[in-house]
Amino acid sequence: MRRITLVMAGAALLGACSADPSTPSGSSPSTTGPSSQPFTITEVAAFDEPWAMTFLPGTSYAAITQRGGQLLVREMSSGEVSTVEGVPEIKAEGQGGLGDVIASPDYATTKEVYLSWAEAGDGSTAGAAVGRGRLVIADGAARLEGLRVIWRQVPKVEGTGHYGHRLAVSPDGTHLFVTSGERQKFDPAQDLGTNLGKILRLNLDGTPAAGNPVAAQGHPADEEWTLGHRNPLGIAFAPDGTLWSTEMGPKGGDELNLITKGANYGWPKVSNGSHYSGQDIPDHAAGDGFEAPKVWWNPSISPSSLMIYTGEAFPQWRGDAFIGALSGQALLRVDLDGTAATKAEVWTQGALGTRIREVEQGPDGRIWVLQDGADGKLLRLDPT
């Protein structure tokens, strides 16, 4: 393992920020200086295009996905890695592949995990899927048993981008939330007849949850919690029960959103970014009927993931959001205070100054980070 000392003085924001829609015109979102408590980074392992990781409750294992279609389990003390058998067939093309992995809330008794992935449809179409199955780890080997698909994007469409498919379970352990990108098709994000461009609230078995805001519109609207999303690649609950999501905007306008029942987040009608063609998109504005982001970035940082910290190792950051940045090549912290959010640190030094795919909290409160790419390093952040 390679150990690096991180010097945090002088961490700068990645590019200038335009006016925050929640502040007066011409003002900028406030930021704070670098943290008073530095940390060290240890390079622990390397993986081939890692995409997500989770620590399996009550065990010494972490599960790690690789975009190409491999699910791995790593024994965190010995470093021994096993490839899990029984993973579904994956369409690994463009942004598609094996995606998120989280433990079910009843993992202690069922040993079941949730997976998300891109799967092929008819012809050249594809869409995201979510499955649940039992993860058996024994005698130096691992396998998935009884994996069943519990949710799919509808319809499957052509293209290889904007799957979303990040997963989170509600704090009370009763509901599964799924982010669904609009697959670079724009208008479906506003169409209740498709679950593209939405955040979904499901029962743990994947069926639509009771009380969803537009259930009377039929299926798949009965799955939908919010709409108007582009490519939401992070979702997490704060300790106070608020739900947050990170979302890739177009050219600029990346977002951190507070997710509230029935809200419309505006894509593609409004955005604080522009189309890649240069064509303008109306900015979020008071009274436009859409929910504005609590924090946004311009130029883009390409937020890849979201973790809200609850541990003891860094008590000064408890309740704050940590975001991996791809094009921004950094790890970011956003200070959360109830329903308010304020930009804080951006760390780009050393091993953090690269495309960051995933950020996760360990059982002991240390922070773990996965770099993106063919030789993506697993990094551990320790307080000093």
Secondary structure, DSSP 8 states (H G I E B T S, - for coil): -EEEE---TT---SS-----TTS-TT---------SS-EEEEEEEEESSEEEEEE-TTSSEEEEEETTTEEEEEETTT--EEEEE-------STT-SEEEEEE-TTHHHH-EEEEEEEEE-STTEEEEEEEEEEEEEETTEEEEEEEEEEEE-SS-EE-S---EEEEEE-TTS-EEEEEE--TT-SGGGG-TTS-TTEEEEEETTSSB-TT-TTGGG-TTGGGEEEE--SEEEEEEE-TTS-EEEEEE-SBS-EEEEEE-TT-B--TTT--SSB-TTS-------TTSSS---SEEESS---EEEEEE---SSSGGGTT-EEEEETTTTEEEEEEEETTEEEEEEEE-SGGGSS-EEEEEE-TTS-EEEEE-STTEEEEEEEE-
